[in-house]
Amino acid sequence: MIKKIFVSLSLFSIASSCNEKTKDDKPIGNTIIYTVQNGINENETEKIYAVPIVVYYNKKYIDPPFCEFGNPKYLSKESIISCEKAKKILLPSVQPGKYLFELNNGKITLKTKVIKTYQFGFSDWTTYSGQINSNTKSKLLTDNSKIGSNHLTINTDKPVLEKRLNPEGENLNDKLIGQVDIDGDSKPELIYESMEYEGSYYQIYSKKNNKWINIFNGGYQGL
């Protein structure tokens, strides 16, 4: 399992409404990217959830903050801080009646309504997610309606990802699931779903100075 990395409180000192300017002067701001998942319990296989995989906050890519299960008096200070961040950053976007926006090749095509807030998690941790309409077609969603408003450059190549093996020596696959201009520079970031031995995580690549750079590894989801 990819280790969760706690981000210092100073990262969140600027209000979430802070926006950055793109090259063509269109504001993008803070963004959450969600992936669409079926229910993890046997009696919920028909339900669809929007599960956060990466947060772009104050011009930085971070793992979605999470809450740990258990009696609060036995939890670490870091766990309590992480849960407060999850409530602050993730919860507002997945309130019932809110809309998330479907992404297709970097553009918003449709919107889907959040039916209810759902704590989607694995093992001993959970993130604030949203149960959404079952007619969602896209693999990726965002809470930011300004995504896709810039004219995107076209990629003629793709990064070469490092090969990985499971304990049995079999290849672990990486699947490109979307390209989205997350940081507002008019160049799409490539989002890969990468298999682990007992789950998956997400890698994001961005092209800087004509070279693909790995800018994020996280958003782990267990089996």
Buried (B, 14 or more C-beta within 10 A) or exposed (E): BBEBEBBEEEEBEEEEEEEBEBEEEBEBBBBBBBBBBEBBEEEEEEBBBBBBBBBBBBEEBBBBBBBBEEEEEEBEEEBEBBBBBBEEBBEEBBEEEBBBBBBBEBBBEBBBEBBEBBBBBBEEBBBBBBBBEEEBEBBBBBBBEBBBBBEBEEEEEEBEBEEBEEEEEEEEEBEBBBBBBBBBBBBBBBBBBBBBEEBBBBBBBBBEEEEBEEBBBBBBBBE
